[in-house]
Amino acid sequence: MSGFTLDDVGSRSQKRHLEDIQRRLMSARESLGVLEEQVAVWNEALDEARIRSLVSETPLLTAEYNELSKHVVAANAEMIRRSNEVRSLTAERDELLRDWVPKDENG
């Protein structure tokens, strides 16, 4: 006899799945945090570029502002995507935790 039941196999599979989700969630949260910091810096730079563009009224500074604006829009979209990923992984983890009943050492 092998010493474990199908329930043990399921429980181990659920535990591995839960650990995988937790690793992915931690990575996604870290990535989101870094991106949030970058976007905050870029937003400040965008404000400064907008002011320089308005004051100087030169095509070069206007183009610089427009280019930076495109990057900030893309970064904000990526931030929303990553935030949604964190929410999704959190919901998946919480669902697994609700359904998972770990076995104690006595079976």
MISEDO-58365 format. One record per residue: residue number from 1; residue in one letter; x, y, z of N, C-alpha, C in turn. Coordinates in steps of 0.02 Angstrom, whole numbers, plus 50000, padded with zeros to 5 digits. Layout:
% residues N
i = NUM aa = A n.X = X n.Y = Y n.Z = Z ca.X = X ca.Y = Y ca.Z = Z c.X = X c.Y = Y c.Z = Z .
...
% end
This chain:
% residues 107
i = 1 aa = M n.X = 50042 n.Y = 49940 n.Z = 50000 ca.X = 50000 ca.Y = 50000 ca.Z = 50000 c.X = 50044 c.Y = 50062 c.Z = 50000 .
i = 2 aa = S n.X = 50023 n.Y = 50113 n.Z = 49967 ca.X = 50064 ca.Y = 50172 ca.Z = 49957 c.X = 50066 c.Y = 50219 c.Z = 50017 .
i = 3 aa = G n.X = 50016 n.Y = 50215 n.Z = 50062 ca.X = 50018 ca.Y = 50258 ca.Z = 50121 c.X = 49981 c.Y = 50324 c.Z = 50114 .
i = 4 aa = F n.X = 49954 n.Y = 50339 n.Z = 50054 ca.X = 49914 ca.Y = 50400 ca.Z = 50048 c.X = 49854 c.Y = 50387 c.Z = 50004 .
i = 5 aa = T n.X = 49803 n.Y = 50428 n.Z = 50012 ca.X = 49741 ca.Y = 50419 ca.Z = 49976 c.X = 49736 c.Y = 50472 c.Z = 49921 .
i = 6 aa = L n.X = 49684 n.Y = 50464 n.Z = 49881 ca.X = 49672 ca.Y = 50515 ca.Z = 49828 c.X = 49660 c.Y = 50583 c.Z = 49859 .
i = 7 aa = D n.X = 49630 n.Y = 50585 n.Z = 49919 ca.X = 49619 ca.Y = 50649 ca.Z = 49953 c.X = 49686 c.Y = 50682 c.Z = 49969 .
i = 8 aa = D n.X = 49736 n.Y = 50641 n.Z = 49989 ca.X = 49802 ca.Y = 50669 ca.Z = 50003 c.X = 49833 c.Y = 50699 c.Z = 49940 .
i = 9 aa = V n.X = 49825 n.Y = 50664 n.Z = 49884 ca.X = 49851 ca.Y = 50689 ca.Z = 49820 c.X = 49817 c.Y = 50755 c.Z = 49802 .
i = 10 aa = G n.X = 49751 n.Y = 50757 n.Z = 49809 ca.X = 49714 ca.Y = 50819 ca.Z = 49795 c.X = 49736 c.Y = 50875 c.Z = 49840 .
i = 11 aa = S n.X = 49746 n.Y = 50859 n.Z = 49903 ca.X = 49766 ca.Y = 50910 ca.Z = 49951 c.X = 49836 c.Y = 50937 c.Z = 49934 .
i = 12 aa = R n.X = 49881 n.Y = 50892 n.Z = 49914 ca.X = 49949 ca.Y = 50914 ca.Z = 49894 c.X = 49946 c.Y = 50956 c.Z = 49831 .
i = 13 aa = S n.X = 49903 n.Y = 50936 n.Z = 49784 ca.X = 49896 ca.Y = 50974 ca.Z = 49721 c.X = 49868 c.Y = 51044 c.Z = 49736 .
i = 14 aa = Q n.X = 49818 n.Y = 51046 n.Z = 49780 ca.X = 49790 ca.Y = 51111 ca.Z = 49799 c.X = 49842 c.Y = 51154 c.Z = 49833 .
i = 15 aa = K n.X = 49882 n.Y = 51123 n.Z = 49876 ca.X = 49934 ca.Y = 51161 ca.Z = 49912 c.X = 49985 c.Y = 51189 c.Z = 49862 .
i = 16 aa = R n.X = 50007 n.Y = 51148 n.Z = 49814 ca.X = 50054 ca.Y = 51172 ca.Z = 49764 c.X = 50024 c.Y = 51229 c.Z = 49723 .
i = 17 aa = H n.X = 49960 n.Y = 51221 n.Z = 49704 ca.X = 49926 ca.Y = 51273 ca.Z = 49666 c.X = 49922 c.Y = 51337 c.Z = 49707 .
i = 18 aa = L n.X = 49905 n.Y = 51331 n.Z = 49770 ca.X = 49901 ca.Y = 51389 ca.Z = 49814 c.X = 49969 c.Y = 51422 c.Z = 49821 .
i = 19 aa = E n.X = 50022 n.Y = 51383 n.Z = 49830 ca.X = 50089 ca.Y = 51411 ca.Z = 49835 c.X = 50109 c.Y = 51447 c.Z = 49771 .
i = 20 aa = D n.X = 50091 n.Y = 51417 n.Z = 49713 ca.X = 50106 ca.Y = 51449 ca.Z = 49648 c.X = 50069 c.Y = 51516 c.Z = 49642 .
i = 21 aa = I n.X = 50006 n.Y = 51517 n.Z = 49660 ca.X = 49968 ca.Y = 51579 ca.Z = 49656 c.X = 49998 c.Y = 51631 c.Z = 49703 .
i = 22 aa = Q n.X = 50017 n.Y = 51610 n.Z = 49763 ca.X = 50046 ca.Y = 51657 ca.Z = 49811 c.X = 50111 c.Y = 51686 c.Z = 49784 .
i = 23 aa = R n.X = 50153 n.Y = 51645 n.Z = 49753 ca.X = 50216 ca.Y = 51670 ca.Z = 49723 c.X = 50200 c.Y = 51721 c.Z = 49668 .
i = 24 aa = R n.X = 50153 n.Y = 51703 n.Z = 49624 ca.X = 50134 ca.Y = 51748 ca.Z = 49570 c.X = 50105 c.Y = 51813 c.Z = 49597 .
i = 25 aa = L n.X = 50065 n.Y = 51808 n.Z = 49649 ca.X = 50035 ca.Y = 51867 ca.Z = 49680 c.X = 50088 c.Y = 51913 c.Z = 49709 .
i = 26 aa = M n.X = 50136 n.Y = 51885 n.Z = 49744 ca.X = 50190 ca.Y = 51925 ca.Z = 49773 c.X = 50229 c.Y = 51960 c.Z = 49717 .
i = 27 aa = S n.X = 50243 n.Y = 51924 n.Z = 49664 ca.X = 50280 ca.Y = 51953 ca.Z = 49608 c.X = 50240 c.Y = 52009 c.Z = 49575 .
i = 28 aa = A n.X = 50175 n.Y = 51997 n.Z = 49565 ca.X = 50132 ca.Y = 52047 ca.Z = 49533 c.X = 50127 c.Y = 52109 c.Z = 49577 .
i = 29 aa = R n.X = 50121 n.Y = 52100 n.Z = 49642 ca.X = 50117 ca.Y = 52158 ca.Z = 49687 c.X = 50182 c.Y = 52198 c.Z = 49686 .
i = 30 aa = E n.X = 50239 n.Y = 52163 n.Z = 49685 ca.X = 50303 ca.Y = 52197 ca.Z = 49682 c.X = 50310 c.Y = 52236 c.Z = 49617 .
i = 31 aa = S n.X = 50292 n.Y = 52204 n.Z = 49562 ca.X = 50296 ca.Y = 52236 ca.Z = 49496 c.X = 50250 c.Y = 52297 c.Z = 49493 .
i = 32 aa = L n.X = 50190 n.Y = 52291 n.Z = 49521 ca.X = 50144 ca.Y = 52347 ca.Z = 49522 c.X = 50172 c.Y = 52404 c.Z = 49564 .
i = 33 aa = G n.X = 50202 n.Y = 52389 n.Z = 49620 ca.X = 50230 ca.Y = 52441 ca.Z = 49663 c.X = 50285 c.Y = 52480 c.Z = 49627 .
i = 34 aa = V n.X = 50329 n.Y = 52444 n.Z = 49592 ca.X = 50383 ca.Y = 52476 ca.Z = 49555 c.X = 50353 c.Y = 52521 c.Z = 49501 .
i = 35 aa = L n.X = 50304 n.Y = 52495 n.Z = 49464 ca.X = 50273 ca.Y = 52534 ca.Z = 49411 c.X = 50238 c.Y = 52596 c.Z = 49439 .
i = 36 aa = E n.X = 50205 n.Y = 52589 n.Z = 49496 ca.X = 50172 ca.Y = 52647 ca.Z = 49526 c.X = 50222 c.Y = 52702 c.Z = 49542 .
i = 37 aa = E n.X = 50281 n.Y = 52683 n.Z = 49568 ca.X = 50333 ca.Y = 52732 ca.Z = 49583 c.X = 50357 c.Y = 52766 c.Z = 49518 .
i = 38 aa = Q n.X = 50367 n.Y = 52726 n.Z = 49466 ca.X = 50390 ca.Y = 52754 ca.Z = 49402 c.X = 50338 c.Y = 52802 c.Z = 49373 .
i = 39 aa = V n.X = 50275 n.Y = 52782 n.Z = 49376 ca.X = 50222 ca.Y = 52824 ca.Z = 49348 c.X = 50218 c.Y = 52890 c.Z = 49386 .
i = 40 aa = A n.X = 50227 n.Y = 52888 n.Z = 49451 ca.X = 50226 ca.Y = 52950 ca.Z = 49491 c.X = 50281 c.Y = 52998 c.Z = 49467 .
i = 41 aa = V n.X = 50341 n.Y = 52971 n.Z = 49455 ca.X = 50396 ca.Y = 53012 ca.Z = 49431 c.X = 50381 c.Y = 53038 c.Z = 49361 .
i = 42 aa = W n.X = 50355 n.Y = 52994 n.Z = 49318 ca.X = 50339 ca.Y = 53015 ca.Z = 49249 c.X = 50284 c.Y = 53067 c.Z = 49248 .
i = 43 aa = N n.X = 50236 n.Y = 53062 n.Z = 49293 ca.X = 50183 ca.Y = 53113 ca.Z = 49296 c.X = 50211 c.Y = 53181 c.Z = 49315 .
i = 44 aa = E n.X = 50259 n.Y = 53181 n.Z = 49362 ca.X = 50291 ca.Y = 53244 ca.Z = 49380 c.X = 50329 c.Y = 53273 c.Z = 49320 .
i = 45 aa = A n.X = 50366 n.Y = 53229 n.Z = 49285 ca.X = 50404 ca.Y = 53251 ca.Z = 49226 c.X = 50356 c.Y = 53276 c.Z = 49172 .
i = 46 aa = L n.X = 50298 n.Y = 53244 n.Z = 49166 ca.X = 50249 ca.Y = 53265 ca.Z = 49117 c.X = 50222 c.Y = 53335 c.Z = 49134 .
i = 47 aa = D n.X = 50209 n.Y = 53347 n.Z = 49197 ca.X = 50185 ca.Y = 53413 ca.Z = 49218 c.X = 50237 c.Y = 53467 c.Z = 49202 .
i = 48 aa = E n.X = 50301 n.Y = 53451 n.Z = 49217 ca.X = 50354 ca.Y = 53499 ca.Z = 49203 c.X = 50361 c.Y = 53511 c.Z = 49127 .
i = 49 aa = A n.X = 50356 n.Y = 53457 n.Z = 49088 ca.X = 50361 ca.Y = 53464 ca.Z = 49015 c.X = 50303 c.Y = 53504 c.Z = 48987 .
i = 50 aa = R n.X = 50244 n.Y = 53496 n.Z = 49016 ca.X = 50186 ca.Y = 53534 ca.Z = 48993 c.X = 50197 c.Y = 53608 c.Z = 49006 .
i = 51 aa = I n.X = 50221 n.Y = 53624 n.Z = 49065 ca.X = 50233 ca.Y = 53694 ca.Z = 49082 c.X = 50287 c.Y = 53724 c.Z = 49037 .
i = 52 aa = R n.X = 50342 n.Y = 53687 n.Z = 49026 ca.X = 50395 ca.Y = 53712 ca.Z = 48982 c.X = 50368 c.Y = 53722 c.Z = 48911 .
i = 53 aa = S n.X = 50326 n.Y = 53676 n.Z = 48890 ca.X = 50297 ca.Y = 53681 ca.Z = 48823 c.X = 50252 c.Y = 53743 c.Z = 48816 .
i = 54 aa = L n.X = 50213 n.Y = 53755 n.Z = 48867 ca.X = 50168 ca.Y = 53813 ca.Z = 48865 c.X = 50207 c.Y = 53879 c.Z = 48868 .
i = 55 aa = V n.X = 50258 n.Y = 53881 n.Z = 48909 ca.X = 50296 ca.Y = 53942 ca.Z = 48918 c.X = 50338 c.Y = 53958 c.Z = 48856 .
i = 56 aa = S n.X = 50370 n.Y = 53907 n.Z = 48829 ca.X = 50416 ca.Y = 53919 ca.Z = 48773 c.X = 50380 c.Y = 53922 c.Z = 48706 .
i = 57 aa = E n.X = 50326 n.Y = 53886 n.Z = 48701 ca.X = 50287 ca.Y = 53882 ca.Z = 48638 c.X = 50331 c.Y = 53862 c.Z = 48578 .
i = 58 aa = T n.X = 50379 n.Y = 53818 n.Z = 48591 ca.X = 50421 ca.Y = 53794 ca.Z = 48536 c.X = 50398 c.Y = 53724 c.Z = 48515 .
i = 59 aa = P n.X = 50402 n.Y = 53709 n.Z = 48451 ca.X = 50381 ca.Y = 53643 ca.Z = 48426 c.X = 50421 c.Y = 53586 c.Z = 48459 .
i = 60 aa = L n.X = 50485 n.Y = 53598 n.Z = 48473 ca.X = 50526 ca.Y = 53546 ca.Z = 48503 c.X = 50500 c.Y = 53526 c.Z = 48572 .
i = 61 aa = L n.X = 50485 n.Y = 53575 n.Z = 48614 ca.X = 50461 ca.Y = 53560 ca.Z = 48681 c.X = 50390 c.Y = 53532 c.Z = 48679 .
i = 62 aa = T n.X = 50351 n.Y = 53554 n.Z = 48631 ca.X = 50283 ca.Y = 53526 ca.Z = 48623 c.X = 50288 c.Y = 53453 c.Z = 48603 .
i = 63 aa = A n.X = 50334 n.Y = 53438 n.Z = 48558 ca.X = 50344 ca.Y = 53368 ca.Z = 48536 c.X = 50369 c.Y = 53326 c.Z = 48595 .
i = 64 aa = E n.X = 50414 n.Y = 53353 n.Z = 48636 ca.X = 50439 ca.Y = 53318 ca.Z = 48695 c.X = 50381 c.Y = 53302 c.Z = 48742 .
i = 65 aa = Y n.X = 50338 n.Y = 53352 n.Z = 48754 ca.X = 50280 ca.Y = 53342 ca.Z = 48797 c.X = 50234 c.Y = 53288 c.Z = 48768 .
i = 66 aa = N n.X = 50220 n.Y = 53291 n.Z = 48704 ca.X = 50176 ca.Y = 53242 ca.Z = 48672 c.X = 50204 c.Y = 53171 c.Z = 48677 .
i = 67 aa = E n.X = 50269 n.Y = 53164 n.Z = 48666 ca.X = 50301 ca.Y = 53098 ca.Z = 48670 c.X = 50298 c.Y = 53071 c.Z = 48741 .
i = 68 aa = L n.X = 50315 n.Y = 53113 n.Z = 48790 ca.X = 50312 ca.Y = 53091 ca.Z = 48859 c.X = 50240 c.Y = 53074 c.Z = 48879 .
i = 69 aa = S n.X = 50193 n.Y = 53112 n.Z = 48853 ca.X = 50123 ca.Y = 53099 ca.Z = 48868 c.X = 50101 c.Y = 53029 c.Z = 48844 .
i = 70 aa = K n.X = 50125 n.Y = 53010 n.Z = 48785 ca.X = 50110 ca.Y = 52943 ca.Z = 48759 c.X = 50137 c.Y = 52889 c.Z = 48805 .
i = 71 aa = H n.X = 50198 n.Y = 52899 n.Z = 48830 ca.X = 50228 ca.Y = 52850 ca.Z = 48876 c.X = 50189 c.Y = 52845 c.Z = 48941 .
i = 72 aa = V n.X = 50168 n.Y = 52902 n.Z = 48966 ca.X = 50130 ca.Y = 52902 ca.Z = 49029 c.X = 50062 c.Y = 52868 c.Z = 49020 .
i = 73 aa = V n.X = 50030 n.Y = 52879 n.Z = 48964 ca.X = 49966 ca.Y = 52846 ca.Z = 48950 c.X = 49976 c.Y = 52770 c.Z = 48947 .
i = 74 aa = A n.X = 50029 n.Y = 52748 n.Z = 48913 ca.X = 50043 ca.Y = 52677 ca.Z = 48908 c.X = 50060 c.Y = 52648 c.Z = 48977 .
i = 75 aa = A n.X = 50099 n.Y = 52684 n.Z = 49016 ca.X = 50117 ca.Y = 52660 ca.Z = 49083 c.X = 50055 c.Y = 52656 c.Z = 49128 .
i = 76 aa = N n.X = 50011 n.Y = 52704 n.Z = 49122 ca.X = 49949 ca.Y = 52701 ca.Z = 49162 c.X = 49906 c.Y = 52641 c.Z = 49141 .
i = 77 aa = A n.X = 49903 n.Y = 52627 n.Z = 49077 ca.X = 49865 ca.Y = 52568 ca.Z = 49054 c.X = 49896 c.Y = 52504 c.Z = 49081 .
i = 78 aa = E n.X = 49963 n.Y = 52500 n.Z = 49081 ca.X = 49997 ca.Y = 52442 ca.Z = 49108 c.X = 49986 c.Y = 52436 c.Z = 49183 .
i = 79 aa = M n.X = 49984 n.Y = 52492 n.Z = 49218 ca.X = 49971 ca.Y = 52492 ca.Z = 49289 c.X = 49901 c.Y = 52465 c.Z = 49304 .
i = 80 aa = I n.X = 49853 n.Y = 52484 n.Z = 49263 ca.X = 49784 ca.Y = 52458 ca.Z = 49271 c.X = 49784 c.Y = 52383 c.Z = 49258 .
i = 81 aa = R n.X = 49820 n.Y = 52361 n.Z = 49207 ca.X = 49822 ca.Y = 52289 ca.Z = 49191 c.X = 49852 c.Y = 52250 c.Z = 49249 .
i = 82 aa = R n.X = 49907 n.Y = 52275 n.Z = 49277 ca.X = 49940 ca.Y = 52241 ca.Z = 49333 c.X = 49896 c.Y = 52242 c.Z = 49395 .
i = 83 aa = S n.X = 49862 n.Y = 52297 n.Z = 49406 ca.X = 49816 ca.Y = 52301 ca.Z = 49463 c.X = 49760 c.Y = 52250 c.Z = 49457 .
i = 84 aa = N n.X = 49734 n.Y = 52242 n.Z = 49396 ca.X = 49683 ca.Y = 52192 ca.Z = 49384 c.X = 49710 c.Y = 52121 c.Z = 49395 .
i = 85 aa = E n.X = 49773 n.Y = 52111 n.Z = 49375 ca.X = 49805 ca.Y = 52045 ca.Z = 49386 c.X = 49810 c.Y = 52031 c.Z = 49461 .
i = 86 aa = V n.X = 49829 n.Y = 52080 n.Z = 49500 ca.X = 49834 ca.Y = 52071 ca.Z = 49573 c.X = 49765 c.Y = 52054 c.Z = 49601 .
i = 87 aa = R n.X = 49714 n.Y = 52090 n.Z = 49579 ca.X = 49646 ca.Y = 52076 ca.Z = 49603 c.X = 49624 c.Y = 52006 c.Z = 49585 .
i = 88 aa = S n.X = 49638 n.Y = 51985 n.Z = 49523 ca.X = 49619 ca.Y = 51919 ca.Z = 49499 c.X = 49655 c.Y = 51864 c.Z = 49538 .
i = 89 aa = L n.X = 49720 n.Y = 51872 n.Z = 49548 ca.X = 49758 ca.Y = 51822 ca.Z = 49586 c.X = 49735 c.Y = 51819 c.Z = 49659 .
i = 90 aa = T n.X = 49720 n.Y = 51877 n.Z = 49688 ca.X = 49695 ca.Y = 51878 ca.Z = 49756 c.X = 49629 c.Y = 51841 c.Z = 49762 .
i = 91 aa = A n.X = 49584 n.Y = 51852 n.Z = 49714 ca.X = 49520 ca.Y = 51818 ca.Z = 49714 c.X = 49529 c.Y = 51743 c.Z = 49705 .
i = 92 aa = E n.X = 49574 n.Y = 51723 n.Z = 49661 ca.X = 49587 ca.Y = 51652 ca.Z = 49649 c.X = 49616 c.Y = 51620 c.Z = 49713 .
i = 93 aa = R n.X = 49663 n.Y = 51654 n.Z = 49744 ca.X = 49692 ca.Y = 51629 ca.Z = 49807 c.X = 49639 c.Y = 51622 c.Z = 49861 .
i = 94 aa = D n.X = 49597 n.Y = 51673 n.Z = 49868 ca.X = 49545 ca.Y = 51671 ca.Z = 49919 c.X = 49495 c.Y = 51615 c.Z = 49906 .
i = 95 aa = E n.X = 49479 n.Y = 51603 n.Z = 49843 ca.X = 49434 ca.Y = 51548 ca.Z = 49825 c.X = 49465 c.Y = 51481 c.Z = 49845 .
i = 96 aa = L n.X = 49529 n.Y = 51472 n.Z = 49829 ca.X = 49563 ca.Y = 51410 ca.Z = 49848 c.X = 49564 c.Y = 51401 c.Z = 49924 .
i = 97 aa = L n.X = 49577 n.Y = 51455 n.Z = 49959 ca.X = 49580 ca.Y = 51451 ca.Z = 50032 c.X = 49512 c.Y = 51433 c.Z = 50062 .
i = 98 aa = R n.X = 49458 n.Y = 51458 n.Z = 50031 ca.X = 49391 ca.Y = 51441 ca.Z = 50056 c.X = 49376 c.Y = 51367 c.Z = 50046 .
i = 99 aa = D n.X = 49400 n.Y = 51339 n.Z = 49990 ca.X = 49384 ca.Y = 51270 ca.Z = 49973 c.X = 49433 c.Y = 51219 c.Z = 50002 .
i = 100 aa = W n.X = 49492 n.Y = 51241 n.Z = 50021 ca.X = 49545 ca.Y = 51195 ca.Z = 50042 c.X = 49538 c.Y = 51177 c.Z = 50115 .
i = 101 aa = V n.X = 49538 n.Y = 51112 n.Z = 50128 ca.X = 49537 ca.Y = 51088 ca.Z = 50197 c.X = 49600 c.Y = 51046 c.Z = 50205 .
i = 102 aa = P n.X = 49652 n.Y = 51074 n.Z = 50236 ca.X = 49714 ca.Y = 51035 ca.Z = 50244 c.X = 49705 c.Y = 50976 c.Z = 50290 .
i = 103 aa = K n.X = 49740 n.Y = 50923 n.Z = 50276 ca.X = 49738 ca.Y = 50864 ca.Z = 50318 c.X = 49785 c.Y = 50873 c.Z = 50376 .
i = 104 aa = D n.X = 49764 n.Y = 50850 n.Z = 50435 ca.X = 49811 ca.Y = 50852 ca.Z = 50491 c.X = 49855 c.Y = 50790 c.Z = 50488 .
i = 105 aa = E n.X = 49903 n.Y = 50784 n.Z = 50532 ca.X = 49950 ca.Y = 50728 ca.Z = 50530 c.X = 49918 c.Y = 50661 c.Z = 50543 .
i = 106 aa = N n.X = 49859 n.Y = 50660 n.Z = 50573 ca.X = 49825 ca.Y = 50597 ca.Z = 50588 c.X = 49777 c.Y = 50575 c.Z = 50533 .
i = 107 aa = G n.X = 49776 n.Y = 50612 n.Z = 50478 ca.X = 49734 ca.Y = 50592 ca.Z = 50422 c.X = 49676 c.Y = 50637 c.Z = 50417 .
% end
